[in-house]
Amino acid sequence: MIETRHRWDCDPREAVGIQQALRRRLVLADALPGVVRTVAGADVSYDRGSDRFFAAVVVLTYPDLVVKEEAHGVGRVTFPYIPGLLSFREGPVMLAALGRLAEPPDLILFDGQGIAHPRGIGLASHLGLWLDLPTIGCAKTRLCGTFDPVGEAPGSRSDLTLDDRIVGTVLRTKRRTNPLFVSPGHRIAVETAAAVVLACCRNYRLPEPTRRAHLLVNRLRREA
């Protein structure tokens, strides 16, 4: 059972206040288990204009990345689409999926932002606090911050900075593809987050945990 931390049925102004209060509780240093044995990927999918959201979580062994468990959740969403408040739109259905796992993973990669967020608390940070688990934001696009050009070779990277502070890593995971925007969610440091994402990549742009969650959640949406 996942403990309730706050109400989700709030308006956007209340949501911003919740973010500002929670941000102060983030741990942005490594607070991982002694040995990371499982890593999960989490993603959400929905049809444009629909209020029915699907979430999927795929747990893999680490570092060999063999699928161990899958879970999903479905829910109706009423919170509007507002940049910077994605966790209030996707969080409840994501927690429903995570709550169906037999046991919590050691680490979770979210298709979304961690602290690379205008208020320093994106989806990965918010749910990391809620779950009290190490989390990483692994986004396909930039929400905020600046960075220098990234080299073409896999593993090339550039610091993502916001207000003169490093909030993440712009990471090239595959040649001739756009880089990913990796940022700590909770209980993990910037460098470790980038290293874990790179270690989870297997010839694709996306790391295996979020890639498999993406495939699963879209299949569930199409079948429904």
C-alpha positions as CSV (number, residue, x, y, z in Angstrom):
1,M,0.0,0.0,0.0
2,I,1.4,3.4,-1.0
3,E,0.9,6.1,1.7
4,T,-1.0,9.3,0.8
5,R,1.2,12.4,1.0
6,H,-1.3,15.1,-0.1
7,R,-4.5,15.6,-2.0
8,W,-4.5,15.3,-5.8
9,D,-7.9,17.0,-6.4
10,C,-6.5,20.5,-6.2
11,D,-6.5,23.5,-8.5
12,P,-3.3,24.7,-10.3
13,R,-2.6,27.4,-7.8
14,E,-2.7,24.9,-4.9
15,A,-0.6,22.5,-7.0
16,V,2.2,25.1,-7.3
17,G,2.1,25.6,-3.5
18,I,2.4,21.8,-3.0
19,Q,5.4,21.7,-5.3
20,Q,7.1,24.6,-3.4
21,A,6.5,22.8,-0.1
22,L,7.7,19.4,-1.3
23,R,10.8,20.7,-3.1
24,R,12.6,21.5,0.2
25,R,12.4,17.8,1.1
26,L,14.3,16.5,-1.9
27,V,17.5,14.6,-1.3
28,L,19.9,15.3,-4.2
29,A,22.7,13.0,-3.1
30,D,23.1,9.3,-3.5
31,A,20.9,7.4,-1.0
32,L,20.7,4.1,-2.9
33,P,20.5,0.6,-1.5
34,G,23.9,-1.0,-0.9
35,V,23.5,-2.9,-4.2
36,V,21.0,-1.9,-6.8
37,R,19.4,-5.2,-8.0
38,T,16.3,-3.9,-9.8
39,V,15.5,-0.8,-11.9
40,A,12.0,0.1,-13.1
41,G,10.8,2.2,-16.0
42,A,7.5,4.1,-15.8
43,D,5.5,5.8,-18.6
44,V,2.0,7.1,-19.2
45,S,-0.1,7.2,-22.5
46,Y,-3.5,8.6,-23.5
47,D,-5.4,9.6,-26.6
48,R,-5.4,13.3,-27.4
49,G,-8.5,14.8,-26.0
50,S,-9.3,11.8,-23.8
51,D,-9.5,11.9,-20.0
52,R,-8.6,8.1,-19.8
53,F,-4.9,7.6,-18.9
54,F,-2.9,4.4,-18.9
55,A,0.3,3.9,-16.9
56,A,2.8,1.0,-17.2
57,V,5.7,0.0,-15.0
58,V,8.3,-2.6,-16.1
59,V,10.8,-3.8,-13.5
60,L,14.1,-5.2,-14.8
61,T,17.0,-6.8,-13.0
62,Y,20.2,-4.7,-12.8
63,P,22.7,-4.5,-14.4
64,D,21.7,-7.4,-16.8
65,L,18.3,-5.8,-17.6
66,V,16.1,-8.9,-17.7
67,V,12.4,-8.2,-17.3
68,K,11.2,-9.3,-13.9
69,E,7.7,-7.9,-13.5
70,E,5.1,-5.7,-15.2
71,A,2.2,-3.7,-13.8
72,H,-0.3,-1.2,-15.1
73,G,-3.0,1.2,-14.1
74,V,-5.9,3.0,-15.7
75,G,-7.6,6.1,-14.5
76,R,-9.7,9.2,-15.4
77,V,-7.8,12.5,-15.3
78,T,-9.4,15.8,-14.7
79,F,-6.4,18.0,-14.0
80,P,-5.6,20.3,-17.0
81,Y,-2.5,20.1,-19.1
82,I,-0.3,22.9,-17.7
83,P,3.5,22.8,-18.4
84,G,5.3,22.3,-15.1
85,L,2.4,20.6,-13.4
86,L,2.6,17.3,-15.2
87,S,2.9,15.2,-12.0
88,F,-0.7,16.3,-11.0
89,R,-2.0,15.0,-14.3
90,E,0.0,11.8,-14.5
91,G,0.9,11.0,-10.9
92,P,-2.3,9.3,-9.6
93,V,-2.5,6.8,-12.4
94,M,1.3,6.2,-12.2
95,L,1.0,5.5,-8.5
96,A,-1.9,3.1,-9.2
97,A,0.4,1.1,-11.5
98,L,3.4,1.2,-9.0
99,G,1.1,0.1,-6.2
100,R,0.4,-3.2,-8.1
101,L,4.0,-4.3,-8.0
102,A,4.8,-7.3,-5.8
103,E,7.7,-5.4,-4.3
104,P,9.2,-1.9,-4.8
105,P,12.2,-1.6,-7.2
106,D,15.5,-0.3,-6.0
107,L,15.4,2.6,-8.5
108,I,12.8,4.1,-10.9
109,L,13.3,5.9,-14.2
110,F,10.4,8.1,-15.2
111,D,9.7,9.4,-18.7
112,G,9.6,13.0,-17.4
113,Q,11.7,15.6,-15.5
114,G,13.3,15.4,-12.2
115,I,14.8,18.6,-10.8
116,A,15.2,20.0,-14.3
117,H,12.0,21.9,-13.8
118,P,11.1,25.6,-13.3
119,R,10.3,25.0,-9.6
120,G,12.8,22.2,-9.2
121,I,10.3,19.3,-8.8
122,G,9.1,17.4,-11.9
123,L,7.3,14.1,-12.1
124,A,10.3,12.0,-11.1
125,S,11.1,14.2,-8.0
126,H,7.4,14.4,-6.9
127,L,6.8,10.7,-7.1
128,G,10.3,9.9,-5.7
129,L,9.3,11.8,-2.6
130,W,5.8,10.2,-2.5
131,L,7.4,6.7,-2.7
132,D,10.6,7.5,-0.7
133,L,12.6,5.7,-3.5
134,P,15.5,6.8,-5.6
135,T,14.2,8.1,-8.9
136,I,15.6,9.6,-12.1
137,G,13.9,11.9,-14.7
138,C,14.7,10.8,-18.2
139,A,13.0,13.1,-20.6
140,K,13.0,13.3,-24.4
141,T,12.7,17.1,-24.5
142,R,14.0,20.0,-22.5
143,L,11.6,21.8,-20.2
144,C,14.1,24.5,-18.9
145,G,17.8,25.2,-18.6
146,T,20.7,25.8,-21.0
147,F,23.5,23.6,-22.2
148,D,26.4,23.5,-24.6
149,P,26.4,21.3,-27.8
150,V,26.7,17.6,-27.1
151,G,29.1,15.4,-29.1
152,E,27.8,12.8,-31.5
153,A,29.4,9.7,-29.8
154,P,27.2,7.7,-27.4
155,G,28.1,8.8,-23.9
156,S,28.8,12.4,-24.8
157,R,27.2,14.8,-22.4
158,S,26.8,18.4,-21.4
159,D,25.7,19.9,-18.1
160,L,22.1,21.2,-18.0
161,T,22.2,24.4,-16.0
162,L,19.4,26.6,-14.5
163,D,20.0,29.8,-12.5
164,D,23.8,29.0,-12.5
165,R,23.1,25.6,-11.0
166,I,23.7,22.2,-12.6
167,V,20.3,20.4,-12.6
168,G,21.0,17.5,-15.0
169,T,22.8,16.1,-17.9
170,V,22.1,16.3,-21.6
171,L,23.2,12.8,-22.6
172,R,23.8,11.3,-26.0
173,T,22.8,7.6,-25.8
174,K,22.8,6.7,-29.5
175,R,24.6,8.1,-32.5
176,R,22.4,10.2,-34.9
177,T,19.6,10.6,-32.4
178,N,18.7,13.5,-30.2
179,P,20.1,13.5,-26.7
180,L,18.1,12.8,-23.5
181,F,17.6,15.2,-20.6
182,V,18.5,13.3,-17.5
183,S,18.0,14.8,-14.0
184,P,17.9,13.5,-10.5
185,G,14.5,12.9,-9.1
186,H,15.1,12.0,-5.4
187,R,17.8,10.3,-3.5
188,I,20.3,10.3,-6.3
189,A,23.1,12.7,-7.6
190,V,23.4,14.2,-11.0
191,E,26.4,12.2,-12.1
192,T,24.9,8.9,-10.8
193,A,21.7,9.5,-12.6
194,A,23.5,10.0,-15.9
195,A,25.6,6.9,-15.3
196,V,22.6,4.7,-14.5
197,V,20.7,5.8,-17.6
198,L,23.7,5.2,-19.9
199,A,24.2,1.7,-18.3
200,C,20.6,0.9,-19.1
201,C,20.9,1.7,-22.8
202,R,21.0,-1.2,-25.3
203,N,21.3,0.1,-28.8
204,Y,18.3,2.3,-28.5
205,R,17.9,6.0,-27.7
206,L,15.8,5.3,-24.7
207,P,17.1,3.2,-21.7
208,E,15.6,-0.2,-21.5
209,P,13.3,0.4,-18.5
210,T,11.5,3.4,-20.0
211,R,11.6,1.9,-23.5
212,R,9.8,-1.2,-22.4
213,A,7.4,0.7,-20.3
214,H,6.6,2.9,-23.3
215,L,6.0,-0.1,-25.5
216,L,3.8,-1.7,-22.9
217,V,1.6,1.3,-22.1
218,N,1.0,2.1,-25.8
219,R,0.0,-1.5,-26.4
220,L,-2.4,-1.4,-23.5
221,R,-4.0,1.9,-24.8
222,R,-4.4,0.5,-28.3
223,E,-6.0,-2.7,-27.0
224,A,-8.4,-0.7,-24.8
